[in-house]
Amino acid sequence: MYKLTKEGRSKCEEYIRGLEQQRQELLDSGADTADETSLPTVDAIEGDIGFIGVDEDGEYYNNWAITDENDSEEPIVLCLGEDFIETDDD
């Protein structure tokens, strides 16, 4: 199991704000809808680290959906030991 550090939580919050902006731009332009797509929460990102896992460099990255047809322009990238730590909690 993984737990976000203060720095990691801050990165997640910043990433989510960017997703909100990207999403609004797509919705305002009429390029897409978001009828069935929810933006991630900090807790969802934290849980996803355990689901997706980390690569050989100790990094987690994922592109999250922002609308029904579009993923984020950039993935979120978090580093083990800096943005999240491994815990013994279940």
Buried (B, 14 or more C-beta within 10 A) or exposed (E): EBBBBEEBBEBBEEBBEBBEEBBEEBBEEEEBEBEEBEBBEBEBBBBBBBEEEBEEEBBBEBEBBBBEEBBBEEBBEBBBEEBBEBEEEE
